[in-house]
Amino acid sequence: MANNISVTILTKNSADCLVECLNALDAFAEVVIIDNGSTDETISIASGFKNVNLYEHSFIGFGPLKNIAVDKASNDWILSVDSDEIVTPELASEILNLKLDCNRLYAIERDNYYHRRLIRGCGWQNDTVERLFNRKSTCFDGKLIHEGLEKKESLKTEILSGRLKHYTYDNASQLIQKMQQYSSLWAEEHHGRRKSSPFKALLYGMFTFLKSYILKNGWLYGYEGLLISISNANGAFYKYIKLYEADRPDRL
């Protein structure tokens, strides 16, 4: 087992994918999970894996919560994985045999699925995420959503050849739920820092749909491509309209 890399994961009601996610990580000696309020079988599932150290914490934003997971880890090298992501055997083998370089951080290409169908349109293609890093030189930023890594400028990024499977959504309800959550968090994060208006919200929504469905080839993926493109457009519209409402002096 890999004893010099700790895997970190955030969970909340992640039971659908968690067994497959954790089974793919059985070669890693330590998996740190921070759960923020699961009401399904997530806690029970995670507790059944011997290499998992489970903690619970209220939600304070994705970036800050991921940094808490990093702080709980025993090793300086961190592999950050989402609970709906599967480390493929090829990627696991590559990481386990990697000669880790403290002057680098490592990025991974990700395949995104809707209801287990691989989608290479709608902006879901060419998805590369920085996930393997040394915490002495790198940490997550403090963003509530769309968090990223803060790193030294001298660090070089190396893209690994193995890939992540990302089981993004299984149905329209999940798309709507995530759009609602993310648009609210985005508006909260940008309140008082960025201007918005109903027209800007409409413009961003329309442009996002055209970009996703036409320019990013969403039309090639049938109803899934249409659904994802409309969801992307709704997310853009609602995050700007929520920001507009938050900034209004007469808001309730």
Summary of the structure (lengths in Angstrom):
residues: 252
radius of gyration: 18.9
end to end distance: 54.9
largest distance: 58.8
contacts: 798
relative contact order: 0.13
helix: 40%
strand: 28%
